[in-house]
Amino acid sequence: MFVATKDKPLATTVTGSLPRPSWYTADLDGRSFSVAMADRTYREQYLDTVKTYITDQNRAGLDILVDGDARFDNDAAGRSWFAYVLERLQGCCEPHMTHHSTAAARDKIPGDIMYEVVETRLPPYVRGKVDRGSLEYDKVWKAAQAMTTKPMKLGGISGGLVEGMLDNQHYKDRRDLIMDISTALNREYNALADAGCPVIQVEEPAIHGRVGIVDDPILTPEFYVDAFNQEVKSLRDKTEVWCHACWGSPYAQRVEHSDLSYERALPYLDQLDVDVLTFEAAENDGMDLEVIGRLVGKDKKVCIGVVSHRRLQVERPEDVAALVRKAIKYIEPERLVLSTDCGFGRDGMSRAHAFYKMVAIARGANIVRAELGLDEVPIPATNPAYALLPIA
């Protein structure tokens, strides 16, 4: 169901991660969120960080907010995006340096920045049946939603991609492992929806990163669709469900060596049981907008990145507006959501870059809203009355 984006054409948001403040030095270090929140230092730093993220997003004029993935540890290249789940699923243990089976790791060699990413992922063993564990997404969301009246989106890695980061010593069939992870995460997401979360975003369905890239007769696109839909089963009856599909963000890098198209994956992505599909569009200048508009069903909304998470140059609002105008040639404004290509964290850029890119999203959206006769959204960051240096 549509909740956060209901009756909100050209709603604005960001993907999830935001650059970590330099003073945020505490980590979960394998603890559950609720246990860590009893640690006075962790609790203060964590909550202050989330407050900072929310303040910045409000100043930027965004409609749908995120907690910046503040729960993640300060690991190299965003390792904790994987590790938060891997360290808490039952049946997983002993992270260690070894190769992993994600498609993107297949062609990386020493001297590539992405090989350093491979080295630092540290897959854990699977020693027993995988089950839910202490992810506590509902508590993580509550801590952030309590600070704002705007809808708070919470996202997490998909089960299909989690499996590629495991050293499986237990399951004879990888498909059984993926399905058990998906079932465990489904229980977690349903608890999150029951707590009231208005937008749940499941990230990287292991489809677009494999279709036309690797040919696996067992882990087929059809199987990954089934696994993803198991992961989100029953959620759309309770809340708004998004699927985020990008081309990578560790160290602000693509996980493939060149730009790729979503076209071959779109027939499978459109079968996912979600309300909103998200795509990169800024980095590739909207090269797939026509085919996205043609192949994504009208029952779904489309969220496009209108600013890049890889380039440090902050986009001009006019450039954002131009990309939005290009998108609405193929996707109705009432079905279009505006975001970032991917998260700003993962050792990608500074807080200042991230903040002004968020402002650019809202400013560009307002340009097109005005052209369409829609209400503009206030952007406190652009109010000259609040500038420390008055305009000459």
C-alpha positions as CSV (number, residue, x, y, z in Angstrom):
1,M,0.0,0.0,0.0
2,F,1.1,3.6,-0.5
3,V,1.6,5.4,2.8
4,A,4.5,7.9,2.7
5,T,4.1,8.7,-1.0
6,K,0.3,8.6,-1.1
7,D,-1.0,11.7,-2.8
8,K,2.5,13.1,-3.0
9,P,3.9,13.5,-6.5
10,L,7.6,14.1,-6.8
11,A,8.2,13.1,-3.2
12,T,11.8,13.6,-2.1
13,T,14.1,11.4,0.0
14,V,17.6,9.8,0.1
15,T,18.5,6.2,-0.2
16,G,19.7,5.5,3.4
17,S,23.3,6.0,4.5
18,L,24.7,9.4,5.4
19,P,28.3,10.3,6.2
20,R,29.2,9.5,9.8
21,P,30.1,12.5,12.0
22,S,33.7,12.6,13.2
23,W,32.6,12.6,16.8
24,Y,30.5,9.5,16.5
25,T,33.1,7.0,17.6
26,A,31.0,4.4,19.4
27,D,30.1,1.1,17.7
28,L,27.7,-1.8,18.3
29,D,30.7,-4.2,18.2
30,G,28.4,-7.2,17.8
31,R,25.9,-6.2,20.5
32,S,22.2,-6.1,19.9
33,F,20.8,-2.6,19.5
34,S,18.9,-2.7,22.8
35,V,21.9,-3.8,24.8
36,A,24.1,-1.1,23.2
37,M,21.5,1.5,24.0
38,A,22.1,0.7,27.7
39,D,25.7,1.9,27.2
40,R,25.6,5.6,28.1
41,T,28.3,6.7,25.6
42,Y,26.8,4.7,22.8
43,R,23.3,5.9,23.5
44,E,24.3,9.6,23.6
45,Q,26.4,9.4,20.4
46,Y,23.9,7.3,18.5
47,L,20.8,9.5,19.4
48,D,22.8,12.7,18.7
49,T,23.8,11.4,15.3
50,V,20.3,10.5,14.3
51,K,19.1,13.9,15.5
52,T,21.8,15.5,13.4
53,Y,20.7,13.5,10.3
54,I,17.1,14.4,10.8
55,T,17.9,18.1,11.3
56,D,19.9,18.1,8.0
57,Q,17.2,16.5,6.1
58,N,14.6,18.9,7.4
59,R,16.8,21.8,6.6
60,A,17.1,20.4,3.1
61,G,13.4,20.2,2.6
62,L,13.1,16.4,2.1
63,D,9.7,14.7,2.5
64,I,10.6,11.2,3.6
65,L,13.5,10.9,6.0
66,V,16.1,8.2,6.9
67,D,18.1,7.5,10.0
68,G,21.3,7.5,7.9
69,D,22.0,3.9,8.8
70,A,23.4,5.1,12.1
71,R,23.3,1.6,13.5
72,F,26.2,0.5,11.3
73,D,29.7,0.3,12.7
74,N,32.5,2.4,11.4
75,D,33.8,-0.4,9.2
76,A,35.8,-0.1,6.0
77,A,33.8,0.7,2.9
78,G,30.5,0.1,4.6
79,R,31.1,-3.5,5.6
80,S,28.5,-3.2,8.3
81,W,25.7,-3.0,5.7
82,F,26.4,-6.8,5.4
83,A,27.8,-7.4,8.9
84,Y,24.8,-5.9,10.8
85,V,22.8,-8.8,9.6
86,L,25.5,-11.4,9.4
87,E,26.6,-10.9,13.0
88,R,23.0,-11.3,14.3
89,L,21.5,-14.1,12.3
90,Q,21.3,-17.4,14.2
91,G,23.5,-20.1,12.6
92,C,26.3,-17.7,11.5
93,C,29.6,-17.3,13.3
94,E,33.3,-16.6,13.1
95,P,33.9,-13.9,10.4
96,H,37.2,-14.6,8.6
97,M,39.1,-13.4,5.5
98,T,38.1,-15.5,2.5
99,H,36.6,-15.1,-0.9
100,H,32.8,-14.7,-1.2
101,S,30.4,-15.6,-3.9
102,T,28.7,-12.3,-4.8
103,A,28.7,-11.7,-8.6
104,A,30.6,-8.4,-8.2
105,A,33.6,-10.1,-6.6
106,R,34.3,-12.4,-9.5
107,D,36.7,-10.2,-11.5
108,K,38.4,-8.1,-8.9
109,I,42.2,-8.4,-8.5
110,P,44.9,-6.8,-6.3
111,G,45.4,-3.2,-7.3
112,D,41.7,-2.6,-7.7
113,I,40.0,-0.5,-5.0
114,M,37.2,-3.1,-5.0
115,Y,39.7,-5.8,-4.1
116,E,40.3,-4.0,-0.8
117,V,36.5,-4.1,-0.4
118,V,36.6,-7.9,-1.0
119,E,39.4,-8.3,1.5
120,T,37.5,-6.4,4.3
121,R,34.1,-8.1,4.0
122,L,35.0,-11.1,6.3
123,P,32.3,-13.6,5.6
124,P,31.2,-15.7,8.6
125,Y,30.7,-19.4,8.5
126,V,27.2,-20.9,8.4
127,R,27.4,-23.8,11.0
128,G,23.7,-24.4,11.5
129,K,20.2,-23.5,10.3
130,V,19.8,-19.8,9.8
131,D,17.1,-18.0,11.8
132,R,16.1,-14.5,12.7
133,G,18.4,-13.5,15.6
134,S,18.5,-10.0,17.2
135,L,18.2,-7.6,14.3
136,E,15.7,-5.4,16.2
137,Y,14.7,-3.3,13.2
138,D,11.6,-2.2,15.0
139,K,13.6,-0.6,17.9
140,V,16.0,1.0,15.5
141,W,13.1,2.6,13.6
142,K,11.3,3.7,16.8
143,A,14.4,5.6,18.0
144,A,14.4,7.7,14.8
145,Q,10.7,8.1,14.2
146,A,10.2,9.5,17.7
147,M,12.3,12.5,16.6
148,T,10.1,13.7,13.7
149,T,6.5,13.8,12.4
150,K,7.7,13.1,8.9
151,P,7.7,9.5,7.7
152,M,10.9,7.6,8.6
153,K,12.0,5.0,6.0
154,L,14.1,2.1,7.2
155,G,16.1,-0.2,4.9
156,G,18.2,-3.3,5.0
157,I,20.1,-5.7,2.8
158,S,18.2,-8.4,1.0
159,G,18.5,-12.1,1.9
160,G,19.7,-12.9,-1.6
161,L,22.7,-10.7,-1.3
162,V,23.4,-11.7,2.3
163,E,23.8,-15.3,1.2
164,G,26.6,-14.4,-1.2
165,M,28.6,-13.1,1.8
166,L,28.5,-16.3,3.8
167,D,30.9,-19.2,4.0
168,N,28.4,-22.0,3.9
169,Q,29.4,-25.1,5.9
170,H,25.9,-26.4,6.6
171,Y,23.4,-26.3,3.7
172,K,23.8,-28.7,0.7
173,D,21.7,-26.4,-1.5
174,R,22.4,-22.7,-1.6
175,R,18.7,-22.1,-2.5
176,D,17.7,-23.6,0.9
177,L,20.0,-21.2,2.6
178,I,18.7,-18.2,0.7
179,M,15.1,-19.2,1.5
180,D,15.8,-19.6,5.2
181,I,17.5,-16.1,5.3
182,S,14.5,-14.7,3.4
183,T,12.1,-16.3,5.8
184,A,14.0,-15.0,8.8
185,L,14.1,-11.5,7.4
186,N,10.4,-11.6,6.6
187,R,9.7,-12.1,10.2
188,E,11.9,-9.2,11.1
189,Y,10.2,-6.9,8.5
190,N,6.8,-7.9,9.6
191,A,7.7,-6.9,13.2
192,L,8.9,-3.6,11.8
193,A,5.7,-3.0,9.9
194,D,3.6,-4.0,12.9
195,A,5.5,-1.3,14.9
196,G,4.2,1.3,12.4
197,C,7.1,1.9,10.0
198,P,5.6,3.7,7.0
199,V,8.3,2.7,4.5
200,I,10.4,-0.5,4.5
201,Q,13.1,-0.6,1.9
202,V,14.7,-4.0,1.0
203,E,18.1,-3.3,-0.7
204,E,19.7,-5.0,-3.7
205,P,17.6,-8.0,-4.7
206,A,20.6,-9.9,-6.4
207,I,18.8,-9.7,-9.7
208,H,20.1,-6.7,-11.7
209,G,23.6,-7.5,-10.5
210,R,23.4,-11.0,-12.1
211,V,21.1,-11.0,-15.1
212,G,23.3,-10.9,-18.2
213,I,26.4,-10.8,-16.0
214,V,26.6,-14.3,-14.6
215,D,24.8,-17.4,-15.9
216,D,23.9,-19.7,-13.0
217,P,21.5,-22.6,-13.8
218,I,20.6,-23.0,-10.1
219,L,20.4,-19.4,-8.8
220,T,18.3,-18.2,-11.6
221,P,16.5,-14.8,-11.8
222,E,13.2,-16.6,-11.3
223,F,14.5,-18.1,-8.1
224,Y,15.7,-14.7,-6.8
225,V,12.3,-13.3,-7.5
226,D,10.7,-16.0,-5.5
227,A,13.2,-15.5,-2.6
228,F,12.7,-11.8,-2.6
229,N,8.9,-12.2,-2.5
230,Q,9.2,-14.6,0.4
231,E,11.2,-11.9,2.2
232,V,8.5,-9.3,1.7
233,K,5.5,-11.6,2.1
234,S,2.4,-9.9,3.6
235,L,4.2,-6.5,4.0
236,R,2.2,-4.6,1.4
237,D,-1.0,-5.3,3.4
238,K,0.6,-3.3,6.3
239,T,2.9,-0.7,4.9
240,E,4.7,0.8,1.9
241,V,7.5,-1.5,0.5
242,W,10.4,-0.3,-1.6
243,C,13.1,-2.3,-3.4
244,H,16.4,-0.4,-3.9
245,A,18.5,-1.5,-6.9
246,C,21.7,0.4,-7.6
247,W,25.2,-0.5,-9.0
248,G,27.1,-0.2,-5.7
249,S,28.4,2.3,-3.2
250,P,31.5,1.0,-1.2
251,Y,34.1,3.8,-1.3
252,A,31.6,5.4,-3.7
253,Q,32.5,2.9,-6.4
254,R,30.4,0.9,-8.9
255,V,30.7,-2.8,-8.2
256,E,31.1,-3.4,-12.0
257,H,33.8,-1.9,-14.1
258,S,31.5,0.0,-16.4
259,D,28.0,1.4,-16.5
260,L,25.3,-1.3,-17.1
261,S,21.7,-1.1,-18.1
262,Y,18.7,-2.3,-16.0
263,E,16.9,-3.4,-19.1
264,R,17.5,-7.1,-19.0
265,A,16.6,-7.2,-15.3
266,L,13.4,-5.1,-15.5
267,P,11.0,-8.0,-16.4
268,Y,12.1,-9.7,-13.2
269,L,12.3,-6.6,-11.0
270,D,8.7,-5.8,-12.1
271,Q,7.6,-9.2,-10.6
272,L,8.8,-8.1,-7.1
273,D,5.9,-7.7,-4.6
274,V,6.7,-4.1,-3.8
275,D,5.1,-0.6,-4.2
276,V,8.2,1.3,-5.3
277,L,11.3,0.3,-7.4
278,T,14.4,2.6,-7.1
279,F,17.0,3.0,-9.8
280,E,20.2,5.0,-10.5
281,A,19.6,7.7,-13.0
282,A,21.9,10.6,-12.1
283,E,25.2,8.8,-12.7
284,N,24.1,7.5,-16.1
285,D,22.2,10.6,-17.1
286,G,18.9,8.8,-17.1
287,M,19.8,6.4,-19.9
288,D,17.3,3.8,-18.8
289,L,14.3,6.1,-18.1
290,E,12.4,5.2,-21.3
291,V,12.7,1.4,-20.7
292,I,11.9,1.8,-17.0
293,G,8.8,3.7,-17.9
294,R,7.8,1.1,-20.5
295,L,8.6,-2.1,-18.5
296,V,7.6,-1.2,-14.9
297,G,3.9,-1.8,-14.3
298,K,1.6,1.0,-13.5
299,D,0.8,-0.5,-10.1
300,K,4.3,0.5,-8.9
301,K,5.9,3.9,-8.4
302,V,9.4,4.6,-9.6
303,C,12.1,6.2,-7.5
304,I,15.0,7.6,-9.4
305,G,18.3,9.0,-8.3
306,V,18.6,12.6,-9.3
307,V,22.0,13.2,-7.6
308,S,25.0,11.0,-7.7
309,H,26.6,9.4,-4.6
310,R,29.9,9.0,-6.5
311,R,30.6,12.5,-7.8
312,L,31.7,15.2,-5.3
313,Q,30.5,18.0,-7.5
314,V,27.2,19.1,-6.1
315,E,24.5,19.1,-8.7
316,R,22.8,22.4,-9.6
317,P,19.0,22.5,-9.0
318,E,18.6,23.2,-12.7
319,D,20.3,20.0,-13.6
320,V,18.1,18.0,-11.1
321,A,15.0,19.6,-12.7
322,A,16.2,18.7,-16.2
323,L,16.6,15.1,-15.2
324,V,13.1,15.1,-13.6
325,R,11.6,16.6,-16.8
326,K,13.3,13.8,-18.8
327,A,11.8,11.3,-16.4
328,I,8.2,12.6,-16.6
329,K,8.3,12.0,-20.3
330,Y,8.0,8.3,-19.5
331,I,6.8,8.1,-15.8
332,E,3.8,10.1,-14.6
333,P,4.6,12.7,-11.9
334,E,2.2,11.0,-9.4
335,R,4.3,7.8,-9.8
336,L,7.7,9.5,-9.6
337,V,9.8,9.7,-6.4
338,L,13.1,11.6,-6.3
339,S,16.2,10.4,-4.4
340,T,19.9,9.7,-4.6
341,D,21.4,7.0,-6.8
342,C,22.5,5.3,-3.5
343,G,23.7,6.2,0.0
344,F,26.1,8.9,0.8
345,G,27.9,6.9,3.5
346,R,30.3,3.9,3.0
347,D,33.4,6.1,3.0
348,G,32.0,8.1,0.1
349,M,31.9,11.8,0.8
350,S,31.8,14.5,3.4
351,R,28.8,15.6,5.4
352,A,28.8,19.0,3.6
353,H,28.7,17.3,0.2
354,A,25.8,15.1,1.3
355,F,23.9,18.0,2.8
356,Y,24.0,20.3,-0.3
357,K,23.2,17.4,-2.6
358,M,20.0,16.8,-0.5
359,V,19.2,20.5,-0.8
360,A,19.7,20.2,-4.6
361,I,17.1,17.4,-4.7
362,A,14.5,19.6,-3.0
363,R,15.4,22.7,-5.0
364,G,15.2,20.8,-8.3
365,A,11.9,19.2,-7.3
366,N,10.4,22.6,-6.5
367,I,11.4,23.9,-9.9
368,V,9.4,21.1,-11.6
369,R,6.6,21.3,-9.0
370,A,6.1,25.0,-9.9
371,E,6.0,24.1,-13.6
372,L,3.3,21.5,-13.0
373,G,1.2,23.7,-10.8
374,L,2.0,21.6,-7.7
375,D,2.7,23.0,-4.2
376,E,6.4,23.7,-3.5
377,V,8.0,22.5,-0.3
378,P,9.7,24.9,2.0
379,I,13.5,24.5,2.1
380,P,14.9,26.2,5.2
381,A,18.5,26.0,3.9
382,T,17.6,28.4,1.1
383,N,15.9,31.0,3.2
384,P,18.1,34.2,3.0
385,A,16.8,35.3,6.4
386,Y,18.8,32.5,8.0
387,A,22.1,33.1,6.2
388,L,24.9,34.2,8.5
389,L,26.1,36.5,5.7
390,P,23.3,38.6,4.2
391,I,22.9,38.7,0.5
392,A,24.7,41.7,-0.9
